[in-house]
Amino acid sequence: MSDKKPQRRVSKQAVITLVTVDNPKRTGSLAYARYALYDTGMTVEEYVAAGGRSGDIHYDVESGHITLA
């Protein structure tokens, strides 16, 4: 049995709020570029349309960098 937590689905209409304003990702990485796409008030759907990935959302929520409402 895997220790990996099952990921729940996130509503496309959930609104993103930045908790960590300064980009916590490694400078120059693809994750850094995708984190820069976040904007407080945008929806998950808007983030993905801008080039973000749902996996980043799950990771950043778990890490406390963003919240969803």
Phi and psi restraints in degrees (range 20) as a CNS / XPLOR table:
assign (resid 1 and name C) (resid 2 and name N)
       (resid 2 and name CA) (resid 2 and name C) 1.0 -82.2 20.0 2
assign (resid 2 and name N) (resid 2 and name CA)
       (resid 2 and name C) (resid 3 and name N) 1.0 147.0 20.0 2
assign (resid 2 and name C) (resid 3 and name N)
       (resid 3 and name CA) (resid 3 and name C) 1.0 -85.4 20.0 2
assign (resid 3 and name N) (resid 3 and name CA)
       (resid 3 and name C) (resid 4 and name N) 1.0 -3.4 20.0 2
assign (resid 3 and name C) (resid 4 and name N)
       (resid 4 and name CA) (resid 4 and name C) 1.0 -69.3 20.0 2
assign (resid 4 and name N) (resid 4 and name CA)
       (resid 4 and name C) (resid 5 and name N) 1.0 133.0 20.0 2
assign (resid 4 and name C) (resid 5 and name N)
       (resid 5 and name CA) (resid 5 and name C) 1.0 -73.9 20.0 2
assign (resid 5 and name N) (resid 5 and name CA)
       (resid 5 and name C) (resid 6 and name N) 1.0 138.7 20.0 2
assign (resid 5 and name C) (resid 6 and name N)
       (resid 6 and name CA) (resid 6 and name C) 1.0 -69.6 20.0 2
assign (resid 6 and name N) (resid 6 and name CA)
       (resid 6 and name C) (resid 7 and name N) 1.0 136.7 20.0 2
assign (resid 6 and name C) (resid 7 and name N)
       (resid 7 and name CA) (resid 7 and name C) 1.0 -88.8 20.0 2
assign (resid 7 and name N) (resid 7 and name CA)
       (resid 7 and name C) (resid 8 and name N) 1.0 132.6 20.0 2
assign (resid 7 and name C) (resid 8 and name N)
       (resid 8 and name CA) (resid 8 and name C) 1.0 -89.2 20.0 2
assign (resid 8 and name N) (resid 8 and name CA)
       (resid 8 and name C) (resid 9 and name N) 1.0 156.4 20.0 2
assign (resid 8 and name C) (resid 9 and name N)
       (resid 9 and name CA) (resid 9 and name C) 1.0 -73.6 20.0 2
assign (resid 9 and name N) (resid 9 and name CA)
       (resid 9 and name C) (resid 10 and name N) 1.0 145.1 20.0 2
assign (resid 9 and name C) (resid 10 and name N)
       (resid 10 and name CA) (resid 10 and name C) 1.0 -109.8 20.0 2
assign (resid 10 and name N) (resid 10 and name CA)
       (resid 10 and name C) (resid 11 and name N) 1.0 135.1 20.0 2
assign (resid 10 and name C) (resid 11 and name N)
       (resid 11 and name CA) (resid 11 and name C) 1.0 -63.0 20.0 2
assign (resid 11 and name N) (resid 11 and name CA)
       (resid 11 and name C) (resid 12 and name N) 1.0 135.8 20.0 2
assign (resid 11 and name C) (resid 12 and name N)
       (resid 12 and name CA) (resid 12 and name C) 1.0 -64.1 20.0 2
assign (resid 12 and name N) (resid 12 and name CA)
       (resid 12 and name C) (resid 13 and name N) 1.0 -22.2 20.0 2
assign (resid 12 and name C) (resid 13 and name N)
       (resid 13 and name CA) (resid 13 and name C) 1.0 -93.5 20.0 2
assign (resid 13 and name N) (resid 13 and name CA)
       (resid 13 and name C) (resid 14 and name N) 1.0 0.4 20.0 2
assign (resid 13 and name C) (resid 14 and name N)
       (resid 14 and name CA) (resid 14 and name C) 1.0 -61.8 20.0 2
assign (resid 14 and name N) (resid 14 and name CA)
       (resid 14 and name C) (resid 15 and name N) 1.0 140.5 20.0 2
assign (resid 14 and name C) (resid 15 and name N)
       (resid 15 and name CA) (resid 15 and name C) 1.0 -97.6 20.0 2
assign (resid 15 and name N) (resid 15 and name CA)
       (resid 15 and name C) (resid 16 and name N) 1.0 132.1 20.0 2
assign (resid 15 and name C) (resid 16 and name N)
       (resid 16 and name CA) (resid 16 and name C) 1.0 -89.1 20.0 2
assign (resid 16 and name N) (resid 16 and name CA)
       (resid 16 and name C) (resid 17 and name N) 1.0 135.8 20.0 2
assign (resid 16 and name C) (resid 17 and name N)
       (resid 17 and name CA) (resid 17 and name C) 1.0 -125.7 20.0 2
assign (resid 17 and name N) (resid 17 and name CA)
       (resid 17 and name C) (resid 18 and name N) 1.0 125.4 20.0 2
assign (resid 17 and name C) (resid 18 and name N)
       (resid 18 and name CA) (resid 18 and name C) 1.0 -74.7 20.0 2
assign (resid 18 and name N) (resid 18 and name CA)
       (resid 18 and name C) (resid 19 and name N) 1.0 129.1 20.0 2
assign (resid 18 and name C) (resid 19 and name N)
       (resid 19 and name CA) (resid 19 and name C) 1.0 -99.4 20.0 2
assign (resid 19 and name N) (resid 19 and name CA)
       (resid 19 and name C) (resid 20 and name N) 1.0 -43.4 20.0 2
assign (resid 19 and name C) (resid 20 and name N)
       (resid 20 and name CA) (resid 20 and name C) 1.0 -100.5 20.0 2
assign (resid 20 and name N) (resid 20 and name CA)
       (resid 20 and name C) (resid 21 and name N) 1.0 101.2 20.0 2
assign (resid 20 and name C) (resid 21 and name N)
       (resid 21 and name CA) (resid 21 and name C) 1.0 -71.9 20.0 2
assign (resid 21 and name N) (resid 21 and name CA)
       (resid 21 and name C) (resid 22 and name N) 1.0 -44.8 20.0 2
assign (resid 21 and name C) (resid 22 and name N)
       (resid 22 and name CA) (resid 22 and name C) 1.0 -72.0 20.0 2
assign (resid 22 and name N) (resid 22 and name CA)
       (resid 22 and name C) (resid 23 and name N) 1.0 128.1 20.0 2
assign (resid 22 and name C) (resid 23 and name N)
       (resid 23 and name CA) (resid 23 and name C) 1.0 -58.1 20.0 2
assign (resid 23 and name N) (resid 23 and name CA)
       (resid 23 and name C) (resid 24 and name N) 1.0 116.4 20.0 2
assign (resid 23 and name C) (resid 24 and name N)
       (resid 24 and name CA) (resid 24 and name C) 1.0 -85.0 20.0 2
assign (resid 24 and name N) (resid 24 and name CA)
       (resid 24 and name C) (resid 25 and name N) 1.0 -3.6 20.0 2
assign (resid 24 and name C) (resid 25 and name N)
       (resid 25 and name CA) (resid 25 and name C) 1.0 -83.4 20.0 2
assign (resid 25 and name N) (resid 25 and name CA)
       (resid 25 and name C) (resid 26 and name N) 1.0 162.7 20.0 2
assign (resid 25 and name C) (resid 26 and name N)
       (resid 26 and name CA) (resid 26 and name C) 1.0 -67.3 20.0 2
assign (resid 26 and name N) (resid 26 and name CA)
       (resid 26 and name C) (resid 27 and name N) 1.0 126.0 20.0 2
assign (resid 26 and name C) (resid 27 and name N)
       (resid 27 and name CA) (resid 27 and name C) 1.0 -54.3 20.0 2
assign (resid 27 and name N) (resid 27 and name CA)
       (resid 27 and name C) (resid 28 and name N) 1.0 132.7 20.0 2
assign (resid 27 and name C) (resid 28 and name N)
       (resid 28 and name CA) (resid 28 and name C) 1.0 89.9 20.0 2
assign (resid 28 and name N) (resid 28 and name CA)
       (resid 28 and name C) (resid 29 and name N) 1.0 -9.5 20.0 2
assign (resid 28 and name C) (resid 29 and name N)
       (resid 29 and name CA) (resid 29 and name C) 1.0 -82.2 20.0 2
assign (resid 29 and name N) (resid 29 and name CA)
       (resid 29 and name C) (resid 30 and name N) 1.0 162.5 20.0 2
assign (resid 29 and name C) (resid 30 and name N)
       (resid 30 and name CA) (resid 30 and name C) 1.0 -65.1 20.0 2
assign (resid 30 and name N) (resid 30 and name CA)
       (resid 30 and name C) (resid 31 and name N) 1.0 -35.7 20.0 2
assign (resid 30 and name C) (resid 31 and name N)
       (resid 31 and name CA) (resid 31 and name C) 1.0 -63.0 20.0 2
assign (resid 31 and name N) (resid 31 and name CA)
       (resid 31 and name C) (resid 32 and name N) 1.0 -37.5 20.0 2
assign (resid 31 and name C) (resid 32 and name N)
       (resid 32 and name CA) (resid 32 and name C) 1.0 -61.1 20.0 2
assign (resid 32 and name N) (resid 32 and name CA)
       (resid 32 and name C) (resid 33 and name N) 1.0 -45.2 20.0 2
assign (resid 32 and name C) (resid 33 and name N)
       (resid 33 and name CA) (resid 33 and name C) 1.0 -64.6 20.0 2
assign (resid 33 and name N) (resid 33 and name CA)
       (resid 33 and name C) (resid 34 and name N) 1.0 -40.0 20.0 2
assign (resid 33 and name C) (resid 34 and name N)
       (resid 34 and name CA) (resid 34 and name C) 1.0 -70.9 20.0 2
assign (resid 34 and name N) (resid 34 and name CA)
       (resid 34 and name C) (resid 35 and name N) 1.0 -35.2 20.0 2
assign (resid 34 and name C) (resid 35 and name N)
       (resid 35 and name CA) (resid 35 and name C) 1.0 -63.8 20.0 2
assign (resid 35 and name N) (resid 35 and name CA)
       (resid 35 and name C) (resid 36 and name N) 1.0 -34.9 20.0 2
assign (resid 35 and name C) (resid 36 and name N)
       (resid 36 and name CA) (resid 36 and name C) 1.0 -65.2 20.0 2
assign (resid 36 and name N) (resid 36 and name CA)
       (resid 36 and name C) (resid 37 and name N) 1.0 -16.5 20.0 2
assign (resid 36 and name C) (resid 37 and name N)
       (resid 37 and name CA) (resid 37 and name C) 1.0 -75.6 20.0 2
assign (resid 37 and name N) (resid 37 and name CA)
       (resid 37 and name C) (resid 38 and name N) 1.0 -23.8 20.0 2
assign (resid 37 and name C) (resid 38 and name N)
       (resid 38 and name CA) (resid 38 and name C) 1.0 -61.2 20.0 2
assign (resid 38 and name N) (resid 38 and name CA)
       (resid 38 and name C) (resid 39 and name N) 1.0 141.1 20.0 2
assign (resid 38 and name C) (resid 39 and name N)
       (resid 39 and name CA) (resid 39 and name C) 1.0 -144.0 20.0 2
assign (resid 39 and name N) (resid 39 and name CA)
       (resid 39 and name C) (resid 40 and name N) 1.0 126.8 20.0 2
assign (resid 39 and name C) (resid 40 and name N)
       (resid 40 and name CA) (resid 40 and name C) 1.0 -54.9 20.0 2
assign (resid 40 and name N) (resid 40 and name CA)
       (resid 40 and name C) (resid 41 and name N) 1.0 130.3 20.0 2
assign (resid 40 and name C) (resid 41 and name N)
       (resid 41 and name CA) (resid 41 and name C) 1.0 100.9 20.0 2
assign (resid 41 and name N) (resid 41 and name CA)
       (resid 41 and name C) (resid 42 and name N) 1.0 -14.0 20.0 2
assign (resid 41 and name C) (resid 42 and name N)
       (resid 42 and name CA) (resid 42 and name C) 1.0 -80.6 20.0 2
assign (resid 42 and name N) (resid 42 and name CA)
       (resid 42 and name C) (resid 43 and name N) 1.0 156.0 20.0 2
assign (resid 42 and name C) (resid 43 and name N)
       (resid 43 and name CA) (resid 43 and name C) 1.0 -88.8 20.0 2
assign (resid 43 and name N) (resid 43 and name CA)
       (resid 43 and name C) (resid 44 and name N) 1.0 164.7 20.0 2
assign (resid 43 and name C) (resid 44 and name N)
       (resid 44 and name CA) (resid 44 and name C) 1.0 -59.4 20.0 2
assign (resid 44 and name N) (resid 44 and name CA)
       (resid 44 and name C) (resid 45 and name N) 1.0 -41.2 20.0 2
assign (resid 44 and name C) (resid 45 and name N)
       (resid 45 and name CA) (resid 45 and name C) 1.0 -59.8 20.0 2
assign (resid 45 and name N) (resid 45 and name CA)
       (resid 45 and name C) (resid 46 and name N) 1.0 -41.9 20.0 2
assign (resid 45 and name C) (resid 46 and name N)
       (resid 46 and name CA) (resid 46 and name C) 1.0 -66.0 20.0 2
assign (resid 46 and name N) (resid 46 and name CA)
       (resid 46 and name C) (resid 47 and name N) 1.0 -39.2 20.0 2
assign (resid 46 and name C) (resid 47 and name N)
       (resid 47 and name CA) (resid 47 and name C) 1.0 -63.1 20.0 2
assign (resid 47 and name N) (resid 47 and name CA)
       (resid 47 and name C) (resid 48 and name N) 1.0 -45.9 20.0 2
assign (resid 47 and name C) (resid 48 and name N)
       (resid 48 and name CA) (resid 48 and name C) 1.0 -66.4 20.0 2
assign (resid 48 and name N) (resid 48 and name CA)
       (resid 48 and name C) (resid 49 and name N) 1.0 -39.6 20.0 2
assign (resid 48 and name C) (resid 49 and name N)
       (resid 49 and name CA) (resid 49 and name C) 1.0 -63.2 20.0 2
assign (resid 49 and name N) (resid 49 and name CA)
       (resid 49 and name C) (resid 50 and name N) 1.0 -29.3 20.0 2
assign (resid 49 and name C) (resid 50 and name N)
       (resid 50 and name CA) (resid 50 and name C) 1.0 -80.6 20.0 2
assign (resid 50 and name N) (resid 50 and name CA)
       (resid 50 and name C) (resid 51 and name N) 1.0 -7.1 20.0 2
assign (resid 50 and name C) (resid 51 and name N)
       (resid 51 and name CA) (resid 51 and name C) 1.0 118.3 20.0 2
assign (resid 51 and name N) (resid 51 and name CA)
       (resid 51 and name C) (resid 52 and name N) 1.0 0.4 20.0 2
assign (resid 51 and name C) (resid 52 and name N)
       (resid 52 and name CA) (resid 52 and name C) 1.0 -76.1 20.0 2
assign (resid 52 and name N) (resid 52 and name CA)
       (resid 52 and name C) (resid 53 and name N) 1.0 170.9 20.0 2
assign (resid 52 and name C) (resid 53 and name N)
       (resid 53 and name CA) (resid 53 and name C) 1.0 -123.9 20.0 2
assign (resid 53 and name N) (resid 53 and name CA)
       (resid 53 and name C) (resid 54 and name N) 1.0 145.3 20.0 2
assign (resid 53 and name C) (resid 54 and name N)
       (resid 54 and name CA) (resid 54 and name C) 1.0 -63.3 20.0 2
assign (resid 54 and name N) (resid 54 and name CA)
       (resid 54 and name C) (resid 55 and name N) 1.0 -32.6 20.0 2
assign (resid 54 and name C) (resid 55 and name N)
       (resid 55 and name CA) (resid 55 and name C) 1.0 -61.5 20.0 2
assign (resid 55 and name N) (resid 55 and name CA)
       (resid 55 and name C) (resid 56 and name N) 1.0 -35.2 20.0 2
assign (resid 55 and name C) (resid 56 and name N)
       (resid 56 and name CA) (resid 56 and name C) 1.0 -64.8 20.0 2
assign (resid 56 and name N) (resid 56 and name CA)
       (resid 56 and name C) (resid 57 and name N) 1.0 -39.7 20.0 2
assign (resid 56 and name C) (resid 57 and name N)
       (resid 57 and name CA) (resid 57 and name C) 1.0 -62.1 20.0 2
assign (resid 57 and name N) (resid 57 and name CA)
       (resid 57 and name C) (resid 58 and name N) 1.0 -48.2 20.0 2
assign (resid 57 and name C) (resid 58 and name N)
       (resid 58 and name CA) (resid 58 and name C) 1.0 -58.9 20.0 2
assign (resid 58 and name N) (resid 58 and name CA)
       (resid 58 and name C) (resid 59 and name N) 1.0 -46.7 20.0 2
assign (resid 58 and name C) (resid 59 and name N)
       (resid 59 and name CA) (resid 59 and name C) 1.0 -63.8 20.0 2
assign (resid 59 and name N) (resid 59 and name CA)
       (resid 59 and name C) (resid 60 and name N) 1.0 -44.9 20.0 2
assign (resid 59 and name C) (resid 60 and name N)
       (resid 60 and name CA) (resid 60 and name C) 1.0 -70.5 20.0 2
assign (resid 60 and name N) (resid 60 and name CA)
       (resid 60 and name C) (resid 61 and name N) 1.0 -30.2 20.0 2
assign (resid 60 and name C) (resid 61 and name N)
       (resid 61 and name CA) (resid 61 and name C) 1.0 -68.1 20.0 2
assign (resid 61 and name N) (resid 61 and name CA)
       (resid 61 and name C) (resid 62 and name N) 1.0 -48.5 20.0 2
assign (resid 61 and name C) (resid 62 and name N)
       (resid 62 and name CA) (resid 62 and name C) 1.0 -60.2 20.0 2
assign (resid 62 and name N) (resid 62 and name CA)
       (resid 62 and name C) (resid 63 and name N) 1.0 -35.1 20.0 2
assign (resid 62 and name C) (resid 63 and name N)
       (resid 63 and name CA) (resid 63 and name C) 1.0 -82.7 20.0 2
assign (resid 63 and name N) (resid 63 and name CA)
       (resid 63 and name C) (resid 64 and name N) 1.0 -9.6 20.0 2
assign (resid 63 and name C) (resid 64 and name N)
       (resid 64 and name CA) (resid 64 and name C) 1.0 83.3 20.0 2
assign (resid 64 and name N) (resid 64 and name CA)
       (resid 64 and name C) (resid 65 and name N) 1.0 13.9 20.0 2
assign (resid 64 and name C) (resid 65 and name N)
       (resid 65 and name CA) (resid 65 and name C) 1.0 -79.3 20.0 2
assign (resid 65 and name N) (resid 65 and name CA)
       (resid 65 and name C) (resid 66 and name N) 1.0 -29.0 20.0 2
assign (resid 65 and name C) (resid 66 and name N)
       (resid 66 and name CA) (resid 66 and name C) 1.0 -138.1 20.0 2
assign (resid 66 and name N) (resid 66 and name CA)
       (resid 66 and name C) (resid 67 and name N) 1.0 162.5 20.0 2
assign (resid 66 and name C) (resid 67 and name N)
       (resid 67 and name CA) (resid 67 and name C) 1.0 -127.1 20.0 2
assign (resid 67 and name N) (resid 67 and name CA)
       (resid 67 and name C) (resid 68 and name N) 1.0 158.8 20.0 2
assign (resid 67 and name C) (resid 68 and name N)
       (resid 68 and name CA) (resid 68 and name C) 1.0 -121.9 20.0 2
assign (resid 68 and name N) (resid 68 and name CA)
       (resid 68 and name C) (resid 69 and name N) 1.0 140.9 20.0 2
